[in-house]
Amino acid sequence: MSESQEATNTPMPSSADAVSVKMQEGFQEVAVRATVGLVLGGMAGVVLSRGGGSSMRKVLAGFGAGAGGGSAWTKCSISIDELVSSATK
């Protein structure tokens, strides 16, 4: 059996399943990027604000987590939009 015949014999996932998979991957990516942003923002806070109890460290860590989570969510949203638009064609 050739590869093209094997590809046609495999069942296609439903669109609901495909969106569900994209959402799950997106949530995982949000968690990873938010954590990385939190760590990098925290490290930047330690380097940039040398004062002992500075709230600037918390601000930078929060900004890093927000930027990481936001970028991952945007990527997930674009991926779902592309999936939906290709399914409706």
C-alpha positions in Angstrom: 0.0 0.0 0.0 1.4 3.4 -0.9 1.7 6.3 1.5 -1.2 8.2 -0.3 -3.5 5.3 0.1 -2.6 5.0 3.8 -3.3 8.7 4.3 -6.8 8.4 2.8 -7.6 5.3 4.9 -6.9 7.1 8.2 -10.0 8.7 9.7 -10.1 12.5 9.7 -10.7 14.1 13.1 -13.9 16.1 13.4 -13.6 19.8 13.5 -14.6 19.9 17.2 -11.8 17.5 18.0 -9.3 19.5 16.0 -10.3 22.7 17.8 -10.1 20.9 21.2 -6.6 19.7 20.4 -5.6 23.3 19.4 -7.1 24.7 22.6 -5.3 22.1 24.7 -2.0 22.8 23.0 -2.6 26.5 23.5 -3.3 26.2 27.2 -0.1 24.2 27.6 1.9 26.9 25.7 0.3 29.6 27.8 1.4 27.9 31.0 5.0 27.4 29.7 5.4 30.9 28.3 3.9 32.5 31.4 6.3 30.6 33.6 9.3 31.5 31.5 8.2 35.1 31.5 7.8 35.1 35.2 11.3 33.6 35.7 12.9 36.0 33.3 11.0 39.0 34.6 12.0 38.0 38.1 15.7 37.7 37.1 15.5 41.1 35.4 13.9 42.5 38.6 16.8 41.3 40.6 19.4 42.7 38.2 17.7 46.1 37.5 16.3 46.9 41.0 19.1 46.3 43.5 17.1 47.7 46.5 16.0 45.2 49.1 12.2 45.3 49.2 11.5 47.0 45.9 8.1 46.4 44.4 9.7 47.0 41.0 10.8 43.3 41.1 7.2 42.2 41.4 6.2 44.6 38.6 8.8 43.2 36.3 8.0 39.6 37.1 4.3 40.3 36.5 5.0 42.0 33.3 7.1 39.0 32.1 4.4 36.6 33.0 1.7 38.7 31.3 3.8 39.1 28.1 4.6 35.4 27.9 1.0 34.3 28.5 -0.4 36.9 26.2 2.0 36.0 23.3 1.1 32.3 23.7 -2.7 33.1 23.8 -2.3 35.2 20.6 -0.5 32.4 18.8 -3.2 30.0 19.9 -6.0 32.3 18.8 -4.4 32.8 15.3 -3.9 29.0 15.0 -7.6 28.4 15.8 -8.7 31.1 13.4 -6.7 29.5 10.6 -8.1 26.1 11.4 -11.7 27.4 11.4 -11.2 29.4 8.2 -9.7 26.4 6.4 -12.5 24.2 7.5 -15.2 26.5 6.2 -13.6 26.7 2.7 
